[in-house]
Amino acid sequence: MSANNLIKYDLSIDSPLQNNMADGPLKFIIPYQEFGIKKYLHAAFSSALIVGATILALITLLEFLSTNASPIFLIFFCLILIGKLYLILLFLRVMSPSTPEELILGPSYLIFDTGLPPFDLDELSRIKQTQMLFQKRQKHTFSLDDITTLTLRNTENGNRLTIDQNGNRINLATAANEQEKKWLYNYLKDTYPINN
């Protein structure tokens, strides 16, 4: 695989997809799209909520300590602290920089590093938000047998580049656009023995 082989594939010149052969095997770096100004607006709103929760927690605690108040004030105080902790974790996750995806093409293996995507500010589901809050970076190493399952799937939400491994279907290059996924698929098809 030489760097010149990359030229024969049609890829937009302004594509963020990068390649690097300086450190051994060919590596494709696929950066995630950031949320720009929306990220900072969300951080400012979260900061205001954290300050508000702190003030409310202090008022509740002082009320509980200064009078023979009902234990419900203590329960309310604990709930405020839990909410505040969630807001702090959310703030830190929103402000943390994303880590790009990486595909490393070895002679008899393919390594896929999922990186860490930016927190999806458009996601409204609290369950999905919580999943994203604790999302971890994953690294998959595929054998030649696994690589033969590489498929470009056409779905309602666009193309998906997938590999099946041990009964799991793993999405590759989720940060890439449609053209880049097709480009990667064709490149990987020419690099590895893939039947489909």
N, C-alpha and C positions, 0 to 999 in steps of 0.2 A: 504494500500500500504506500504509494508515494504521494507527496503533497500535490503533484501535478494531476493525479487522478481526480482530485476534487473539482477541477476546472470543468470536466465534461458534464457535470450535473447542473441543471438550470436552477439557480437560487438567486433570489433578489439581492442586489448589492447592498441594500440597507437592512438586510436581515440581521437580527441580533445574535443568531446562531454563530458560534465561533468554533474553530478547531485549533488544536495544539498538538504538535508532534515533538516538541522539544524535550519532553521528559519520558521518552520511551514510546509506548503504544499510542496510536491515534486517539485523541480525546475530543469529544464534542461537548461544548458547554452551552447549555440552553437556559438563558436567564428568564426569570419570571417578570411579568409586567407589574410595575409598582402602581400604587394608587395616588401618587402625587399629593396635591394640596388636600384632598379628601382625608388622607391619613392624619394630617396635622389638625384639621378641624375636628376629627373624631377624638384625637388625643386631648385637645383643649376642652371638649365637652366632657370626656372621661375625668379630666383633672378637676373640673368644676363639681362633678358628682362626688368625687373622692373627698373634696373639701367639705361639701354639704353633708356627706355621711359622717365625717369626723365631728363636725359641729353637732349634728343630731345625736351621735353616740355620747358626746360629752354632756349634753343637756340631759339626756336620759339617765346617764350614770349619776350625775349630780342630784337629780330629782330622786333617784332611788336611795342615795346615801343620806340626803338631808331630811328625809321624812320617813315615816313608816309606810312607805309605798308598797303596793301590791307586788308580788314576785313577777307579775306580768311585765313590769318595767325591766327586770333583769333578762327575761326571755327576749323582749324587744331589743335590748342592748346587744345580746348575742347575735340576733338576726342581722342587726345593722353591721356588726363586725364581719360577719360572713359575707354580706353584700359588698362591704368595703374591700375585703380581701379579693373577691371576684373582680371588682373594678380595677384594683391594682394589677392583678395578673393580666387582665384584658389590656390595660394601658401598656404594660411592658411588652406584651405580644404584638400589639399594633405597631409599636415603635421599633421593634427589633427588625434589623435588615433581613431581607430574604437571602437564601443561599441558592445559587442556580443548580439545576439538574446537570448531571454529567453522564455521558456514555463513554466508556473506555473499551476500545476494540482490541482485544488480545488475539493471538493467532488461533487459539482453541477455546476462547471464552469471550463473554461480553459482560462487562460490569455496568450496572445502572445504579446511580446514586440519585435518590429522589430530591435531594436538597431540602430546603424548607421554604414553602411558598409564603408570600405575604398573607396576613390575616385578611380574609374576604369581608370587606366592610359592607358588601351588598347582601350578605347572607342574613336572612331574617330569623331562621330557625334557631332557637336557643340550644337545642340538642347539637346541631351541627357547629354552632359557635363554640360550644364547650369542647367538642371533639377537636376543632382547629386550635383551641387554646392549648391543648396538651399534645398536639401533633409532634411526632418525632421524625427525625431524618432516618431514612432506611437505605440500606445498600443490598442489592441483589447481584449475585454472580450466576450467570447462565452458562451451562455447558453447551456443546455443539448440538446435543439432542434437544435441549430446551430451545435453542435458537431456531431450529427447524419449524417451530410453531409460530414464529413471527408472522403477524398478520396486520394488514391495514384494514380496519373495519369501518364501514360507512354506517353511521348512526344518525338519529334525528338531531343530535347535538354536534354533528361534525365527525370528522375522522378520528378514530382511535388506533394508535399503534400499540399492539399488545404482544406479550409472550406468555405462554402457559408454563407454569412450573409447579410441580407437586400438587396439582389440582387447583392452583390459584391462577387467576388471570391478572397479570400485572400490566398496568398502563405505562408506556414509556413516553418520554418527551411531552408531558401534559402541558408544558409552557410553550410549546412550539405551535405555530399557526398551521393552517391546512397545507400550504405549499411546503413548509419545512418538514412536516410529517411525511408527506409523499417523497420528498427529497431524501430524508433519512431512510425511509423504507427501501427505496431503490438502491441507495448506497449500501445498505446492509445486505440486501439481496445479492448484490454483486460481490460482496466481501465474504459471505458465508454460504454454505450449501443449504439453501432454502428452496423447498419444492413449490410452494404456492406462489 
